[in-house]
Amino acid sequence: MHTQTETAAQITAAEADYVLTVKANQKSLYRACKRLPWKDIPTHDGVETRNGRRTHRAIKVTTVPTWISFPGASQIAKIRRTTTRRGKKAVDAVYVITSADHITARPAVLAAWVQGHGGIKTGFIGDWNVKHSGVGYVTRFHVRKDFLDDYDVHQVGGHTILEYWIPAVDLPKPNANIIGIIEVTAEYR
């Protein structure tokens, strides 16, 4: 098993980008993220209401300062999600670090990547895949950055739901540009 540092080095060596969660067990990196001047960094946010729940997502993104050492790191983000359901609030906050620069991963793009980190919305999996085939899988994998640079990112559904549009004629190409393993993150039956 790799550490996040080894994984980041391997991904950037393959000329791809990573987005990794900074967890409290990475003490020095986590403390460094907490020390950044977040109050001085602009917030990009949005609200989504669905299924009786209101979710406010806010992201602040900054360039990685020189005093933080992490392989290929370009940006650090602080993401805060406040969910209100039946008058009760739940707040989650997380730091992420990415090798993607501010052009490749604008705040809205980075927020969408992180929101999608756990997989595709379970409604799509449950309502479509499971109903029609009996099973649905959510996967996670890395794709070469130079491959994705040839395609446009489009907003679909909510303002934080972004995806690459790859023409049908090019569909064999993504598989040839996957880096490492394809991980199954969830299974629905």
Backbone as CSV, one residue per row, in Angstrom:
resi,resn,N_x,N_y,N_z,CA_x,CA_y,CA_z,C_x,C_y,C_z
1,MET,0.839,-1.182,0.000,0.000,0.000,0.000,0.884,1.245,0.000
2,HIS,0.530,2.223,-0.828,1.292,3.465,-0.922,0.851,4.475,0.130
3,THR,1.776,5.350,0.503,1.369,6.523,1.264,0.844,7.532,0.260
4,GLN,0.162,8.573,0.726,-0.327,9.584,-0.204,0.833,10.273,-0.912
5,THR,1.947,10.445,-0.223,3.112,11.081,-0.845,3.620,10.229,-2.002
6,GLU,3.736,8.922,-1.793,4.183,8.027,-2.871,3.189,7.998,-4.018
7,THR,1.890,7.975,-3.682,0.853,7.972,-4.708,0.916,9.251,-5.533
8,ALA,1.048,10.389,-4.872,1.141,11.675,-5.577,2.353,11.699,-6.507
9,ALA,3.480,11.201,-6.029,4.694,11.172,-6.862,4.503,10.268,-8.073
10,GLN,3.865,9.127,-7.878,3.623,8.194,-8.978,2.673,8.798,-10.020
11,ILE,1.633,9.460,-9.566,0.660,10.051,-10.483,1.284,11.185,-11.286
12,THR,2.019,12.062,-10.618,2.633,13.178,-11.349,3.750,12.698,-12.269
13,ALA,4.433,11.623,-11.895,5.457,11.061,-12.783,4.829,10.530,-14.071
14,ALA,3.567,10.131,-14.003,2.849,9.647,-15.183,2.168,10.796,-15.929
15,GLU,2.506,12.037,-15.549,1.964,13.241,-16.175,0.452,13.343,-16.040
16,ALA,-0.041,12.961,-14.863,-1.462,13.077,-14.550,-1.598,13.959,-13.310
17,ASP,-2.813,14.289,-12.958,-3.074,15.094,-11.770,-3.803,14.272,-10.716
18,TYR,-3.623,14.666,-9.472,-4.304,14.017,-8.364,-5.106,15.053,-7.585
19,VAL,-6.100,14.579,-6.861,-6.818,15.347,-5.839,-6.894,14.410,-4.644
20,LEU,-6.247,14.786,-3.548,-6.178,13.925,-2.376,-6.725,14.651,-1.153
21,THR,-7.444,13.930,-0.331,-7.941,14.472,0.920,-6.798,14.523,1.921
22,VAL,-6.688,15.634,2.638,-5.685,15.766,3.702,-6.387,15.404,5.003
23,LYS,-5.948,14.323,5.610,-6.599,13.840,6.833,-5.769,14.196,8.064
24,ALA,-6.429,14.156,9.207,-5.781,14.540,10.462,-4.610,13.628,10.816
25,ASN,-4.578,12.401,10.277,-3.447,11.514,10.584,-2.181,11.911,9.811
26,GLN,-2.296,12.860,8.897,-1.133,13.450,8.213,-0.835,14.756,8.953
27,LYS,-0.346,14.607,10.159,-0.281,15.712,11.112,0.342,16.999,10.575
28,SER,1.541,16.940,10.022,2.199,18.182,9.615,1.495,18.845,8.430
29,LEU,1.062,18.060,7.450,0.351,18.628,6.305,-0.998,19.191,6.741
30,TYR,-1.695,18.478,7.606,-2.999,18.937,8.098,-2.854,20.251,8.866
31,ARG,-1.856,20.318,9.753,-1.616,21.556,10.511,-1.264,22.703,9.568
32,ALA,-0.464,22.413,8.545,-0.088,23.451,7.568,-1.333,23.977,6.845
33,CYS,-2.235,23.069,6.487,-3.481,23.485,5.821,-4.308,24.376,6.742
34,LYS,-4.390,24.007,8.008,-5.172,24.798,8.963,-4.580,26.198,9.153
35,ARG,-3.250,26.330,9.012,-2.577,27.619,9.241,-2.715,28.595,8.071
36,LEU,-3.203,28.126,6.946,-3.327,29.029,5.792,-4.341,30.138,6.107
37,PRO,-4.188,31.308,5.501,-5.058,32.456,5.813,-6.440,32.348,5.153
38,TRP,-7.220,31.351,5.546,-8.491,31.069,4.888,-9.457,32.250,4.923
39,LYS,-9.433,33.046,5.995,-10.374,34.175,6.080,-10.112,35.220,4.999
40,ASP,-8.905,35.239,4.443,-8.551,36.213,3.408,-8.749,35.680,1.987
41,ILE,-9.171,34.430,1.865,-9.304,33.789,0.555,-10.773,33.812,0.142
42,PRO,-11.064,34.242,-1.098,-12.468,34.317,-1.547,-13.160,32.955,-1.510
43,THR,-14.456,32.998,-1.212,-15.285,31.796,-1.163,-16.083,31.682,-2.451
44,HIS,-16.136,30.478,-2.982,-17.002,30.144,-4.116,-18.019,29.160,-3.547
45,ASP,-19.308,29.479,-3.701,-20.285,28.604,-3.068,-21.547,28.446,-3.895
46,GLY,-22.354,27.506,-3.454,-23.618,27.233,-4.111,-24.525,26.467,-3.171
47,VAL,-25.818,26.501,-3.492,-26.823,25.822,-2.678,-27.614,24.888,-3.573
48,GLU,-27.879,23.709,-3.053,-28.678,22.723,-3.773,-29.779,22.235,-2.834
49,THR,-31.007,22.177,-3.361,-32.121,21.657,-2.570,-32.703,20.475,-3.312
50,ARG,-32.731,19.331,-2.637,-33.337,18.130,-3.228,-33.599,17.115,-2.131
51,ASN,-34.642,16.324,-2.361,-35.025,15.247,-1.440,-35.192,15.723,0.003
52,GLY,-35.783,16.910,0.174,-36.044,17.422,1.514,-34.821,17.905,2.257
53,ARG,-33.746,18.141,1.533,-32.503,18.547,2.188,-31.917,19.734,1.424
54,ARG,-31.387,20.686,2.174,-30.722,21.854,1.591,-29.234,21.730,1.898
55,THR,-28.415,21.790,0.853,-26.969,21.648,1.038,-26.265,22.893,0.513
56,HIS,-25.502,23.518,1.382,-24.681,24.675,1.013,-23.235,24.202,0.970
57,ARG,-22.596,24.342,-0.191,-21.194,23.958,-0.342,-20.366,25.213,-0.587
58,ALA,-19.283,25.336,0.149,-18.387,26.476,-0.009,-16.964,25.952,-0.174
59,ILE,-16.246,26.531,-1.128,-14.859,26.121,-1.358,-13.975,27.357,-1.425
60,LYS,-12.828,27.260,-0.796,-11.793,28.285,-0.868,-10.551,27.588,-1.400
61,VAL,-9.933,28.167,-2.412,-8.776,27.535,-3.053,-7.623,28.525,-3.081
62,THR,-6.437,28.025,-2.757,-5.241,28.865,-2.797,-4.068,28.082,-3.383
63,THR,-3.112,28.815,-3.901,-1.883,28.209,-4.393,-1.094,27.659,-3.210
64,VAL,-0.458,26.521,-3.400,0.331,25.920,-2.329,1.545,26.814,-2.047
65,PRO,1.702,27.277,-0.800,2.868,28.103,-0.485,4.160,27.277,-0.514
66,THR,5.267,27.943,-0.703,6.560,27.251,-0.820,6.933,26.484,0.436
67,TRP,6.407,26.874,1.599,6.760,26.198,2.842,6.004,24.890,3.052
68,ILE,5.088,24.549,2.138,4.428,23.240,2.191,5.058,22.373,1.119
69,SER,5.627,21.256,1.544,6.305,20.353,0.621,5.459,19.099,0.415
70,PHE,4.966,18.924,-0.824,4.192,17.748,-1.179,4.382,17.549,-2.677
71,PRO,4.640,16.328,-3.146,4.989,16.101,-4.551,3.969,16.666,-5.544
72,GLY,4.432,17.589,-6.374,3.617,18.128,-7.455,2.471,19.024,-7.035
73,ALA,2.356,19.348,-5.752,1.206,20.114,-5.265,1.155,21.505,-5.879
74,SER,-0.030,21.880,-6.343,-0.241,23.192,-6.949,-1.255,24.021,-6.164
75,GLN,-2.330,23.365,-5.679,-3.380,24.083,-4.957,-3.825,23.300,-3.718
76,ILE,-4.321,24.053,-2.745,-4.952,23.472,-1.559,-6.328,24.107,-1.447
77,ALA,-7.318,23.310,-1.090,-8.675,23.826,-0.940,-9.237,23.442,0.428
78,LYS,-10.072,24.326,0.938,-10.852,24.041,2.133,-12.297,23.998,1.673
79,ILE,-12.948,22.883,1.912,-14.330,22.699,1.468,-15.202,22.489,2.696
80,ARG,-16.279,23.245,2.738,-17.220,23.159,3.872,-18.610,22.880,3.307
81,ARG,-19.253,21.873,3.845,-20.605,21.503,3.420,-21.523,21.578,4.632
82,THR,-22.606,22.361,4.494,-23.610,22.468,5.547,-24.915,21.908,4.991
83,THR,-25.408,20.858,5.608,-26.645,20.213,5.167,-27.722,20.447,6.218
84,THR,-28.883,20.931,5.759,-30.014,21.153,6.655,-31.154,20.245,6.221
85,ARG,-31.612,19.433,7.163,-32.728,18.526,6.896,-33.629,18.525,8.131
86,ARG,-34.898,18.861,7.913,-35.873,18.926,9.003,-35.397,19.837,10.142
87,GLY,-34.781,20.955,9.766,-34.338,21.944,10.750,-33.038,21.618,11.455
88,LYS,-32.450,20.467,11.187,-31.183,20.085,11.822,-30.033,20.297,10.850
89,LYS,-28.952,20.922,11.352,-27.780,21.198,10.521,-26.653,20.222,10.831
90,ALA,-25.973,19.825,9.773,-24.751,19.019,9.909,-23.678,19.712,9.067
91,VAL,-22.501,19.876,9.647,-21.417,20.568,8.963,-20.223,19.638,8.812
92,ASP,-19.705,19.552,7.584,-18.485,18.799,7.304,-17.480,19.771,6.709
93,ALA,-16.226,19.600,7.054,-15.159,20.403,6.446,-14.002,19.477,6.126
94,VAL,-13.354,19.747,5.000,-12.250,18.904,4.569,-11.237,19.765,3.815
95,TYR,-9.981,19.360,3.908,-8.928,19.978,3.098,-8.562,18.996,1.999
96,VAL,-8.284,19.514,0.809,-7.775,18.683,-0.275,-6.559,19.365,-0.865
97,ILE,-5.682,18.557,-1.424,-4.484,19.054,-2.090,-4.478,18.456,-3.486
98,THR,-4.093,19.248,-4.480,-4.126,18.777,-5.857,-2.905,19.265,-6.633
99,SER,-2.535,18.468,-7.606,-1.469,18.875,-8.513,-2.027,19.684,-9.673
100,ALA,-3.346,19.695,-9.828,-3.974,20.445,-10.917,-3.822,21.942,-10.664
101,ASP,-3.438,22.676,-11.704,-3.236,24.112,-11.532,-4.564,24.869,-11.554
102,HIS,-4.484,26.175,-11.365,-5.690,27.000,-11.261,-6.451,27.131,-12.578
103,ILE,-5.846,26.766,-13.681,-6.538,26.789,-14.972,-7.288,25.475,-15.173
104,THR,-6.622,24.366,-14.895,-7.247,23.050,-15.028,-8.342,22.841,-13.998
105,ALA,-8.092,23.273,-12.771,-9.037,23.040,-11.666,-9.436,24.355,-11.024
106,ARG,-10.299,25.080,-11.736,-10.899,26.270,-11.135,-11.703,25.808,-9.920
107,PRO,-12.062,26.707,-9.003,-12.782,26.273,-7.795,-14.018,25.420,-8.071
108,ALA,-14.836,25.789,-9.051,-16.052,25.006,-9.340,-15.705,23.608,-9.838
109,VAL,-14.650,23.492,-10.650,-14.225,22.187,-11.161,-13.691,21.337,-10.020
110,LEU,-12.841,21.918,-9.193,-12.278,21.187,-8.060,-13.388,20.736,-7.108
111,ALA,-14.353,21.603,-6.853,-15.479,21.231,-5.980,-16.255,20.058,-6.569
112,ALA,-16.463,20.072,-7.878,-17.191,18.975,-8.531,-16.408,17.676,-8.453
113,TRP,-15.093,17.760,-8.633,-14.268,16.554,-8.518,-14.393,15.960,-7.128
114,VAL,-14.306,16.809,-6.122,-14.366,16.326,-4.740,-15.762,15.799,-4.422
115,GLN,-16.790,16.500,-4.869,-18.155,16.044,-4.626,-18.366,14.684,-5.262
116,GLY,-17.793,14.459,-6.425,-17.935,13.187,-7.120,-16.981,12.120,-6.638
117,HIS,-16.099,12.455,-5.697,-15.074,11.526,-5.225,-15.665,10.218,-4.720
118,GLY,-16.801,10.317,-4.020,-17.446,9.111,-3.499,-18.204,8.353,-4.567
119,GLY,-18.284,8.889,-5.735,-18.953,8.193,-6.823,-20.099,8.983,-7.401
120,ILE,-20.745,8.387,-8.354,-21.888,8.981,-9.016,-23.045,8.984,-8.040
121,LYS,-23.945,9.943,-8.198,-25.114,10.018,-7.319,-25.788,8.656,-7.222
122,THR,-26.123,8.252,-6.014,-26.734,6.941,-5.823,-28.087,6.845,-6.496
123,GLY,-28.774,7.967,-6.685,-30.061,7.934,-7.373,-29.922,7.387,-8.780
124,PHE,-28.886,7.831,-9.499,-28.664,7.337,-10.857,-28.350,5.846,-10.834
125,ILE,-27.491,5.449,-9.931,-27.112,4.039,-9.839,-28.337,3.196,-9.505
126,GLY,-29.069,3.600,-8.459,-30.221,2.810,-8.024,-31.370,2.842,-9.009
127,ASP,-31.656,4.030,-9.561,-32.823,4.172,-10.426,-32.596,3.615,-11.826
128,TRP,-31.373,3.615,-12.296,-31.131,3.178,-13.670,-30.402,1.836,-13.716
129,ASN,-29.154,1.812,-13.276,-28.353,0.598,-13.421,-28.951,-0.610,-12.715
130,VAL,-29.311,-0.448,-11.446,-29.807,-1.589,-10.681,-31.138,-2.075,-11.248
131,LYS,-32.028,-1.145,-11.554,-33.344,-1.519,-12.070,-33.216,-2.277,-13.392
132,HIS,-32.273,-1.885,-14.240,-32.178,-2.478,-15.570,-31.225,-3.672,-15.664
133,SER,-30.201,-3.702,-14.801,-29.247,-4.809,-14.922,-29.079,-5.605,-13.633
134,GLY,-29.675,-5.131,-12.539,-29.580,-5.860,-11.286,-28.411,-5.453,-10.416
135,VAL,-27.473,-4.673,-10.960,-26.319,-4.238,-10.184,-25.759,-2.950,-10.785
136,GLY,-25.195,-2.109,-9.915,-24.536,-0.885,-10.362,-23.252,-0.689,-9.581
137,TYR,-22.214,-0.234,-10.243,-20.919,-0.036,-9.602,-20.483,1.417,-9.741
138,VAL,-19.838,1.931,-8.709,-19.195,3.235,-8.756,-17.701,2.959,-8.722
139,THR,-16.967,3.538,-9.659,-15.531,3.292,-9.729,-14.764,4.598,-9.613
140,ARG,-13.481,4.463,-9.293,-12.574,5.609,-9.226,-11.282,5.186,-9.910
141,PHE,-10.761,6.085,-10.737,-9.513,5.812,-11.444,-8.889,7.125,-11.887
142,HIS,-7.644,7.063,-12.284,-6.908,8.235,-12.760,-6.719,8.126,-14.265
143,VAL,-6.825,9.281,-14.931,-6.655,9.342,-16.377,-5.573,10.369,-16.677
144,ARG,-4.769,10.099,-17.689,-3.691,11.020,-18.062,-4.237,12.411,-18.351
145,LYS,-3.589,13.412,-17.774,-4.005,14.795,-17.951,-3.915,15.218,-19.409
146,ASP,-2.840,14.837,-20.106,-2.691,15.260,-21.500,-3.807,14.709,-22.385
147,PHE,-4.382,13.574,-22.022,-5.535,13.036,-22.753,-6.763,13.907,-22.510
148,LEU,-7.034,14.229,-21.238,-8.228,15.021,-20.911,-8.146,16.452,-21.422
149,ASP,-6.934,16.967,-21.602,-6.774,18.331,-22.107,-7.406,18.533,-23.482
150,ASP,-7.627,17.454,-24.212,-8.224,17.545,-25.554,-9.749,17.682,-25.518
151,TYR,-10.360,17.590,-24.346,-11.818,17.586,-24.248,-12.307,18.714,-23.354
152,ASP,-13.513,19.179,-23.648,-14.115,20.256,-22.874,-14.864,19.704,-21.666
153,VAL,-14.881,20.512,-20.610,-15.672,20.197,-19.426,-17.002,20.923,-19.579
154,HIS,-18.096,20.207,-19.335,-19.434,20.784,-19.446,-20.168,20.668,-18.125
155,GLN,-20.991,21.672,-17.848,-21.831,21.659,-16.654,-23.106,20.906,-16.982
156,VAL,-23.438,19.939,-16.149,-24.674,19.172,-16.335,-25.417,19.173,-15.007
157,GLY,-26.715,19.235,-15.038,-27.467,19.258,-13.789,-27.126,20.494,-12.985
158,GLY,-26.792,20.316,-11.712,-26.453,21.435,-10.834,-25.153,22.105,-11.224
159,HIS,-24.915,23.298,-10.657,-23.737,24.076,-11.035,-22.413,23.422,-10.631
160,THR,-22.436,22.456,-9.728,-21.200,21.787,-9.339,-21.016,20.440,-10.036
161,ILE,-21.945,20.098,-10.918,-21.846,18.806,-11.589,-21.208,19.035,-12.957
162,LEU,-19.935,18.702,-13.045,-19.162,18.918,-14.258,-18.651,17.587,-14.776
163,GLU,-18.572,17.459,-16.085,-18.055,16.224,-16.663,-17.375,16.515,-17.984
164,TYR,-16.457,15.628,-18.338,-15.818,15.709,-19.646,-16.754,15.099,-20.678
165,TRP,-16.892,15.759,-21.820,-17.678,15.204,-22.920,-16.722,14.641,-23.939
166,ILE,-16.755,13.331,-24.088,-15.877,12.627,-25.027,-16.749,12.051,-26.128
167,PRO,-16.524,12.450,-27.389,-17.362,11.959,-28.487,-17.307,10.433,-28.601
168,ALA,-18.417,9.851,-29.051,-18.519,8.389,-29.174,-17.378,7.811,-29.991
169,VAL,-16.938,8.519,-31.018,-15.854,8.017,-31.858,-14.550,7.844,-31.065
170,ASP,-14.403,8.597,-29.966,-13.185,8.534,-29.145,-13.305,7.609,-27.937
171,LEU,-14.434,6.929,-27.761,-14.645,6.141,-26.540,-13.596,5.067,-26.264
172,PRO,-12.967,4.457,-27.263,-11.907,3.500,-26.919,-10.679,4.153,-26.265
173,LYS,-10.484,5.449,-26.472,-9.277,6.130,-25.988,-9.159,6.240,-24.470
174,PRO,-10.259,6.488,-23.729,-10.079,6.625,-22.271,-9.426,5.407,-21.622
175,ASN,-9.826,4.215,-22.014,-9.235,3.017,-21.400,-7.728,2.961,-21.594
176,ALA,-7.256,3.399,-22.742,-5.817,3.378,-23.015,-5.077,4.437,-22.201
177,ASN,-5.811,5.370,-21.602,-5.185,6.463,-20.858,-5.418,6.388,-19.354
178,ILE,-5.947,5.255,-18.886,-6.116,5.060,-17.444,-4.759,4.746,-16.835
179,ILE,-4.489,5.362,-15.695,-3.231,5.157,-14.976,-3.536,4.338,-13.725
180,GLY,-2.832,3.258,-13.534,-3.002,2.467,-12.318,-4.251,1.612,-12.349
181,ILE,-4.785,1.370,-11.161,-5.908,0.446,-11.020,-7.246,1.172,-11.112
182,ILE,-8.291,0.423,-11.415,-9.663,0.919,-11.342,-10.228,0.365,-10.042
183,GLU,-10.605,1.258,-9.156,-11.079,0.871,-7.828,-12.608,0.931,-7.787
184,VAL,-13.252,-0.123,-7.317,-14.696,-0.108,-7.099,-14.922,0.497,-5.716
185,THR,-15.608,1.654,-5.676,-15.823,2.344,-4.400,-17.186,2.049,-3.795
186,ALA,-18.132,1.565,-4.628,-19.454,1.225,-4.101,-20.134,0.260,-5.061
187,GLU,-21.024,-0.552,-4.508,-21.797,-1.518,-5.310,-23.243,-1.446,-4.841
188,TYR,-24.168,-1.385,-5.808,-25.592,-1.292,-5.486,-26.328,-2.461,-6.143
189,ARG,-27.166,-3.131,-5.380,-27.954,-4.274,-5.907,-29.415,-4.065,-5.568
